[in-house]
Amino acid sequence: MSFEQKVVLITGAARGIGRAIAQQFAAQGARIALHYNTNQTAAETTLAALPGNGHALFQADLSCPAEVEQLAQSVITQMGRIDVLVNNAAVYTDHPINETDYDTWQVAWHQTIDVNLMAAANLMFWASQQMRQQGGGRIVNISSRGAFRGEPTAPAYGASKAALNAMSQSLALALAPDNIFVYVVAPGFVETERVAYKLNDDIRQQSPLKRVAHPDEVARTVLFLASPGTDFLTGCIVDVNGASYLRS
């Protein structure tokens, strides 16, 4: 799985799964366009730890379509191309329907859909323009087990990830003639800073492995899908949840 001199744009790469994806791509020779929104310190720490060279930081508020466009154009201008796009950035806000007022409900839905779905759609639009010109590319979208299992206290999150799955499959059909391949990785719980407060024995017992995923396990799946030879997997959704939720 060599990515020598390939340019990989990863959103939400300052910490957690995004950081692990960046590290593994860089270890295989890729040049990383590392996106962050507000956590510049963590992003700089991640950048400094990446093996190889030619990496760069890019800041953008993905809820703003104009900033998404600027992000894509800045990466292309500074790094020359986009070979792989990983839409990893996401927000999760609890908003249980029986405990949330209407105004808070509106904010939660708009923020979640804007970042988790619309930002990915907009980046796919701009990245695919560049990929078409250069002869192809690969897009990996990070979804969630919650798209299938449901998110009772965060329904906007579950809905956004289900929509991300559907959009990815639609665009896999649309973009395949241009040699652009689209994949989805759907993790369950992953041991990251963002969800550390939630991880307890009950959650770990959901998997027969009696644990949650490590970020590197998700990252390895992303690298596999983005590697040469996986063209005929385009449109697939790969579960990385330790058999905590099985579907057929």
Secondary structure, 3 states (H helix, E strand, C coil): CCCCCCEEEECCCCCHHHHHHHHHHHHCCCEEEEEECCCHHHHHHHHHHCCCCCCEEEECCCCCHHHHHHHHHHHHHHHCCCCEEEECCCCCCCCCCCCCCHHHHHHHHHHHHHHHHHHHHHHHHHHHHHHHHHCCEEEEEECCCHHHHCCCCCHHHHHHHHHHHHHHHHHHHHHHHHCEEEEEEEECCECCHHHHHHCCHHHHCCCCCCCCECHHHHHHHHHHHHCCCCHHHCCCEEEECCCCCCCC
